[in-house]
């Protein structure tokens, strides 16, 4: 269960890939420096780390609001040891 990876960090990573790719296309031969990163990632950060993305990540896994029925018994079958 990684609700933040699914709802926040995954979309952030995807948006950053697009932003950095566009930057490289517009600045051929230049490298991204540590001074460029904040301005490049600012919009991706605010879009990804929003409440509208965080809450559904936890809802999907039944953590918030708490849902005992989020997983069925079949989901736990791989945890059983077989001989």
Secondary structure, 3 states (H helix, E strand, C coil): CCHHHHHHHHHHHHHHHHHHHHHHHHCCCCCCCHHHHHHHHHHHHHHHCCHHHHHHHHHHCCCCCCCCCCCCHHHHHHHCCCC
